[in-house]
Amino acid sequence: MVDDQYRGLLTEREREIIKGEADVSDNYRYRVVSRVRTKIENVGEDVEILAENRDDLLEELRDKVCEGDE
């Protein structure tokens, strides 16, 4: 089993599927997209926790997510 401890938002498999590099059914691709949407929704709670406890980490997250949005 792959250690996902240090992965980003997506697992390696999710990255492959979303990039179209994996041969999966449309139904499975839809389920993966749905899981990713749920993860995105959950990021909101993480942002709140960082805002309340670790401004430095929140700023790092913003810098990475907003990279190139200047």
C-alpha positions as CSV (number, residue, x, y, z in Angstrom):
1,M,0.0,0.0,0.0
2,V,1.2,3.5,-0.9
3,D,1.9,5.8,2.0
4,D,-0.4,8.8,1.3
5,Q,0.8,10.7,4.4
6,Y,2.5,13.4,2.3
7,R,0.2,13.6,-0.7
8,G,-1.6,16.7,-1.7
9,L,-5.3,17.0,-2.3
10,L,-5.3,14.1,-4.8
11,T,-3.9,10.6,-4.6
12,E,-1.6,9.4,-7.4
13,R,-4.4,7.3,-8.7
14,E,-6.9,10.2,-8.7
15,R,-4.3,12.3,-10.6
16,E,-4.0,9.6,-13.2
17,I,-7.8,9.3,-13.6
18,I,-8.4,13.0,-13.8
19,K,-5.6,13.5,-16.3
20,G,-7.2,10.8,-18.5
21,E,-4.2,8.5,-18.1
22,A,-6.1,5.6,-16.6
23,D,-8.4,3.3,-18.4
24,V,-11.5,3.4,-16.2
25,S,-15.2,3.4,-16.8
26,D,-17.1,6.7,-17.0
27,N,-19.0,5.6,-13.9
28,Y,-15.7,5.2,-11.9
29,R,-14.4,8.5,-13.3
30,Y,-17.6,10.2,-12.1
31,R,-17.1,8.7,-8.6
32,V,-13.5,9.9,-8.4
33,V,-14.6,13.4,-9.4
34,S,-17.3,13.3,-6.8
35,R,-14.7,12.3,-4.1
36,V,-12.5,15.2,-5.1
37,R,-15.4,17.6,-4.9
38,T,-16.0,16.4,-1.3
39,K,-12.3,16.9,-0.5
40,I,-12.5,20.5,-1.8
41,E,-15.5,21.2,0.4
42,N,-13.6,19.8,3.4
43,V,-10.7,22.2,2.8
44,G,-12.9,24.9,4.1
45,E,-12.8,23.4,7.6
46,D,-9.0,23.1,7.4
47,V,-8.7,26.7,6.4
48,E,-10.8,27.7,9.5
49,I,-8.5,25.7,11.7
50,L,-5.4,27.2,10.2
51,A,-6.8,30.7,10.5
52,E,-7.5,30.2,14.2
53,N,-4.3,28.4,15.0
54,R,-1.5,28.8,12.5
55,D,-1.5,32.0,10.3
56,D,1.9,31.0,8.9
57,L,0.6,27.7,7.5
58,L,-2.6,29.4,6.2
59,E,-0.4,32.0,4.3
60,E,1.7,29.1,2.8
61,L,-1.5,27.4,1.7
62,R,-2.8,30.7,0.1
63,D,0.5,31.3,-1.6
64,K,0.5,27.8,-3.2
65,V,-3.2,27.8,-4.1
66,C,-3.2,31.3,-5.5
67,E,0.2,31.0,-7.3
68,G,0.0,32.9,-10.6
69,D,-3.3,34.6,-9.8
70,E,-1.6,38.0,-9.5
